[in-house]
Amino acid sequence: MKKLYITGASGFVGQHIARIVADGGFGPCTLHVMPDDLDIRDSKALHASLAAVQPDWVIHLAARSFVPDSFTDPRETLDVNLFGTLSLLCALREMKFPGRLLYVSSGDVYGTVPESALPVSESRWPEPRNPYAASKISAETLCLQWHRSEQLDVIVARPFNHIGPGQGDRFVVPALARQVARIAAGLQEPTLMVGDIDVTRDFSDVRDVVRAYAAMLGRGRAGQTYNVCSGREVTIRSILQTLCTLAGVDPAVVQDSARLRPSEQRRMVADCQRLRADTGWEPTVPLETSLQQILDQFRTSQTP
């Protein structure tokens, strides 16, 4: 039976990993998590935690991941995301880790991609446009250097936008779903305040993303980088329309200047053919199912 160790397990994705492990989605496997009070930058404490488990697989999720915060405090973002990763690598080396490390990066590392280069594939040279993305590509490079020089079995995942129940409303889809649920419950005037909803993005359900991680651990190629995406381009406007239809509301939509951020990327869709070819993974959760479950999450939290 495999032993899986996760850093950052208390976050959105980590909670879904725990459920899918329990359901057998990682095969015969026991789950072990980095304690919430352990600082990923403390290599000595991290080594002790890992040594007590002796894992076969490690998924490194722990990170500062909210892009606006990376502009506010880029030093902290780099410290946690890059030097926290270095701390993990050192701890794994110290314990002579014989298993596989999955480093979870981000599709954000590609930066601005011209429409002629869409859907973006792993062969595209990363050009990060924010401190968060810069920290992730730096940590990717470090992990792959350790693969080459330390013979560490490493795989890099570049997930694109992923959504599902449990995601905080700092992110666009749950933020819209929360407003729609409040309107449906009579707690908000039938007016939706939005940012730029005519950009396109590539959304996956978080459970499909987690299953992709399981596939990479079991069947991915060492030293390889994989996009994790749906390969489907959708506008934020179409997502909003689906949420409203599911909730049975028809609100006015008002663009709020406070929610607008300059977007250098009007369109985004990615290519996951490498992941499919190497592992056999396929996304299975329909977008409407994801949106319904996100909406239900906020409906149950509303009290008139």
C-alpha positions as CSV (number, residue, x, y, z in Angstrom):
1,M,0.0,0.0,0.0
2,K,1.4,3.4,-1.0
3,K,1.8,6.2,1.5
4,L,0.9,9.7,0.2
5,Y,2.2,12.8,1.9
6,I,0.7,16.2,1.1
7,T,1.9,19.7,1.9
8,G,-0.8,22.3,2.0
9,A,-3.5,19.7,2.6
10,S,-5.9,22.1,4.4
11,G,-6.5,24.2,1.2
12,F,-9.1,23.9,-1.4
13,V,-7.4,21.2,-3.5
14,G,-6.0,19.3,-0.5
15,Q,-9.5,18.7,0.9
16,H,-10.5,17.1,-2.3
17,I,-7.4,15.0,-2.4
18,A,-8.4,13.6,1.0
19,R,-11.9,12.7,-0.2
20,I,-10.6,11.0,-3.4
21,V,-7.9,9.1,-1.5
22,A,-10.7,7.8,0.8
23,D,-12.8,6.8,-2.2
24,G,-9.9,4.8,-3.7
25,G,-9.0,7.3,-6.4
26,F,-5.3,6.9,-5.8
27,G,-5.4,3.1,-5.5
28,P,-4.4,1.3,-2.3
29,C,-3.1,4.4,-0.4
30,T,-2.9,5.9,3.0
31,L,-2.9,9.7,3.3
32,H,-0.5,11.7,5.5
33,V,-0.5,15.5,5.8
34,M,2.0,18.1,6.8
35,P,0.8,19.6,10.1
36,D,-1.0,22.9,9.7
37,D,1.4,24.6,12.2
38,L,4.5,23.4,10.4
39,D,6.2,26.1,8.3
40,I,7.2,24.7,4.9
41,R,10.4,26.8,5.2
42,D,11.5,24.8,8.3
43,S,13.5,22.0,6.6
44,K,14.4,20.4,9.9
45,A,10.8,20.1,11.2
46,L,9.7,19.1,7.7
47,H,12.3,16.3,7.6
48,A,11.1,15.0,11.0
49,S,7.5,14.9,9.7
50,L,8.4,13.2,6.5
51,A,10.8,10.7,8.2
52,A,8.0,9.6,10.5
53,V,5.8,8.7,7.5
54,Q,8.4,7.4,5.0
55,P,6.1,8.3,2.1
56,D,6.1,6.7,-1.4
57,W,4.6,9.8,-3.0
58,V,4.6,13.5,-2.1
59,I,2.3,16.2,-3.5
60,H,3.6,19.7,-2.8
61,L,0.7,22.0,-2.7
62,A,1.7,24.5,0.0
63,A,2.0,27.9,-1.5
64,R,0.9,31.5,-1.4
65,S,-1.5,31.3,-4.3
66,F,-3.6,34.4,-4.5
67,V,-2.2,36.5,-7.3
68,P,-3.2,40.0,-6.0
69,D,-1.4,39.2,-2.7
70,S,1.8,38.5,-4.6
71,F,1.9,42.1,-5.8
72,T,1.3,43.3,-2.2
73,D,4.0,41.2,-0.7
74,P,6.2,39.6,-3.4
75,R,8.9,38.8,-0.9
76,E,6.6,36.5,1.1
77,T,5.3,34.9,-2.0
78,L,8.8,34.1,-3.2
79,D,9.9,33.0,0.2
80,V,7.1,30.5,0.7
81,N,6.8,29.3,-2.9
82,L,10.5,29.0,-3.9
83,F,12.4,28.7,-0.6
84,G,9.6,26.5,0.9
85,T,10.1,24.2,-2.1
86,L,13.9,24.2,-1.5
87,S,13.2,23.3,2.1
88,L,11.1,20.3,1.0
89,L,13.8,19.2,-1.5
90,C,16.5,19.3,1.2
91,A,14.3,17.4,3.6
92,L,13.7,14.7,1.0
93,R,17.4,14.5,0.2
94,E,18.2,14.2,3.9
95,M,15.9,11.2,4.3
96,K,17.0,9.6,1.0
97,F,13.5,9.7,-0.4
98,P,13.1,6.9,-2.9
99,G,9.6,7.8,-4.2
100,R,8.0,10.4,-6.5
101,L,7.4,14.1,-5.9
102,L,4.6,15.9,-7.7
103,Y,5.3,19.6,-7.7
104,V,2.0,21.6,-8.3
105,S,2.9,24.7,-10.3
106,S,0.4,26.8,-12.3
107,G,-0.7,27.5,-15.8
108,D,-0.2,31.1,-14.9
109,V,3.6,30.7,-15.6
110,Y,2.9,31.0,-19.4
111,G,2.1,34.7,-18.9
112,T,0.6,36.5,-22.0
113,V,0.1,34.0,-24.8
114,P,-0.8,35.3,-28.3
115,E,-4.1,33.9,-29.7
116,S,-2.1,32.3,-32.5
117,A,-0.4,30.1,-29.9
118,L,-3.6,28.8,-28.4
119,P,-4.3,26.3,-27.1
120,V,-1.0,26.7,-25.1
121,S,1.1,23.5,-24.8
122,E,4.0,22.7,-22.5
123,S,6.4,23.6,-25.3
124,R,5.5,27.3,-24.9
125,W,8.3,29.2,-23.2
126,P,7.0,30.6,-19.8
127,E,6.9,34.4,-19.5
128,P,5.4,35.1,-16.0
129,R,3.7,38.4,-15.6
130,N,3.2,38.5,-11.8
131,P,5.2,37.6,-8.7
132,Y,3.2,34.5,-8.0
133,A,3.8,33.0,-11.5
134,A,7.5,34.0,-11.2
135,S,7.8,32.1,-7.9
136,K,6.1,29.0,-9.4
137,I,8.3,28.8,-12.5
138,S,11.4,29.4,-10.3
139,A,10.3,26.5,-8.1
140,E,9.6,24.3,-11.2
141,T,13.2,25.0,-12.4
142,L,14.6,24.1,-9.0
143,C,12.6,20.8,-8.8
144,L,13.7,19.8,-12.3
145,Q,17.3,20.7,-11.5
146,W,17.1,18.3,-8.6
147,H,15.7,15.7,-10.9
148,R,18.8,16.0,-13.1
149,S,21.5,16.5,-10.5
150,E,20.1,14.6,-7.5
151,Q,18.2,11.8,-9.4
152,L,15.0,12.8,-7.6
153,D,11.9,11.4,-9.3
154,V,9.9,14.6,-10.0
155,I,6.9,15.5,-12.1
156,V,5.6,19.1,-12.6
157,A,1.9,19.8,-12.9
158,R,0.7,23.1,-14.4
159,P,-3.0,23.3,-13.5
160,F,-5.2,25.9,-15.1
161,N,-8.3,27.4,-13.5
162,H,-10.0,24.8,-11.4
163,I,-13.3,25.2,-9.6
164,G,-15.6,23.2,-7.3
165,P,-17.3,23.0,-3.9
166,G,-15.2,24.5,-1.1
167,Q,-13.4,27.2,-3.1
168,G,-13.3,30.6,-1.4
169,D,-15.1,33.5,-2.9
170,R,-12.0,35.5,-3.5
171,F,-12.0,33.6,-6.9
172,V,-14.2,34.7,-9.8
173,V,-16.6,31.7,-10.1
174,P,-17.5,31.3,-6.4
175,A,-17.7,35.1,-6.1
176,L,-20.3,35.2,-8.9
177,A,-22.1,32.1,-7.4
178,R,-22.3,33.8,-4.0
179,Q,-24.0,36.9,-5.5
180,V,-26.4,34.7,-7.5
181,A,-27.3,32.7,-4.5
182,R,-28.0,35.8,-2.4
183,I,-30.2,37.2,-5.2
184,A,-32.1,33.9,-5.3
185,A,-32.6,34.0,-1.6
186,G,-33.9,37.6,-1.6
187,L,-30.8,38.8,0.3
188,Q,-29.5,41.0,-2.4
189,E,-31.1,43.3,-5.0
190,P,-31.3,41.7,-8.4
191,T,-28.2,43.4,-9.6
192,L,-24.9,41.6,-10.2
193,M,-21.7,43.6,-9.8
194,V,-19.0,42.1,-12.1
195,G,-15.6,42.8,-13.5
196,D,-14.6,42.0,-17.1
197,I,-16.7,38.9,-17.9
198,D,-15.9,38.7,-21.6
199,V,-12.5,37.2,-21.2
200,T,-12.2,33.4,-21.8
201,R,-10.5,30.9,-19.5
202,D,-10.0,27.1,-19.3
203,F,-11.9,25.7,-16.3
204,S,-11.7,22.2,-14.9
205,D,-13.5,20.7,-12.0
206,V,-11.1,20.3,-9.0
207,R,-12.0,16.6,-8.8
208,D,-10.8,16.1,-12.3
209,V,-7.6,17.9,-11.4
210,V,-7.0,15.7,-8.4
211,R,-7.5,12.6,-10.5
212,A,-5.0,14.0,-12.9
213,Y,-2.5,14.2,-10.0
214,A,-3.2,10.6,-9.2
215,A,-2.6,9.6,-12.8
216,M,0.7,11.5,-12.9
217,L,1.9,9.8,-9.7
218,G,1.0,6.4,-11.1
219,R,1.8,6.7,-14.8
220,G,3.5,10.0,-15.5
221,R,7.1,10.3,-16.9
222,A,9.8,11.4,-14.5
223,G,11.2,14.8,-15.2
224,Q,8.1,15.7,-17.3
225,T,5.8,18.8,-17.1
226,Y,2.1,18.4,-17.7
227,N,-0.7,20.9,-18.3
228,V,-3.8,20.0,-16.4
229,C,-6.8,21.5,-18.1
230,S,-10.1,20.8,-19.8
231,G,-9.0,22.0,-23.3
232,R,-12.3,23.9,-23.4
233,E,-12.5,27.7,-23.7
234,V,-15.4,29.5,-22.0
235,T,-16.2,33.1,-21.2
236,I,-16.9,34.3,-17.7
237,R,-20.2,35.7,-19.1
238,S,-21.3,32.2,-20.1
239,I,-20.5,30.9,-16.7
240,L,-22.5,33.7,-15.1
241,Q,-25.5,33.0,-17.4
242,T,-25.4,29.3,-16.5
243,L,-25.4,30.2,-12.8
244,C,-28.4,32.5,-13.2
245,T,-30.3,29.8,-15.2
246,L,-29.6,27.2,-12.5
247,A,-30.8,29.6,-9.8
248,G,-33.8,30.7,-11.7
249,V,-32.9,34.4,-11.6
250,D,-32.5,37.1,-14.3
251,P,-30.6,40.0,-12.6
252,A,-29.2,43.1,-14.1
253,V,-25.5,42.9,-14.8
254,V,-23.4,46.0,-13.9
255,Q,-19.7,46.3,-14.5
256,D,-18.0,47.5,-11.3
257,S,-14.8,49.5,-12.0
258,A,-13.4,48.4,-8.7
259,R,-13.5,44.8,-9.9
260,L,-11.7,45.5,-13.2
261,R,-8.0,44.6,-13.5
262,P,-6.0,45.2,-16.7
263,S,-6.0,41.9,-18.5
264,E,-3.2,41.2,-20.9
265,Q,-4.8,37.8,-21.7
266,R,-8.3,38.2,-23.3
267,R,-8.4,34.5,-24.3
268,M,-6.9,31.4,-22.7
269,V,-7.3,27.7,-23.4
270,A,-4.7,25.0,-22.9
271,D,-3.6,21.7,-24.4
272,C,-3.5,18.6,-22.3
273,Q,-2.6,16.0,-25.0
274,R,0.6,15.1,-23.3
275,L,-1.2,14.2,-20.0
276,R,-3.8,12.2,-21.9
277,A,-1.2,10.3,-24.0
278,D,1.1,9.5,-21.1
279,T,-1.5,8.6,-18.4
280,G,-4.8,7.9,-20.1
281,W,-6.5,10.6,-17.9
282,E,-9.7,12.3,-19.2
283,P,-11.8,15.0,-17.5
284,T,-15.2,13.6,-16.5
285,V,-17.1,16.2,-14.6
286,P,-19.3,18.5,-16.8
287,L,-18.9,22.2,-16.2
288,E,-22.6,22.6,-15.4
289,T,-22.3,20.0,-12.6
290,S,-19.4,22.0,-11.1
291,L,-21.4,25.2,-11.3
292,Q,-24.5,23.6,-9.7
293,Q,-22.5,22.3,-6.8
294,I,-20.8,25.6,-6.2
295,L,-24.2,27.4,-6.3
296,D,-25.7,24.8,-3.9
297,Q,-22.8,25.5,-1.5
298,F,-23.7,29.2,-1.3
299,R,-27.4,28.5,-1.2
300,T,-27.1,26.4,1.9
301,S,-25.1,29.1,3.6
302,Q,-27.7,31.8,3.0
303,T,-30.3,32.5,5.7
304,P,-33.1,35.1,5.0
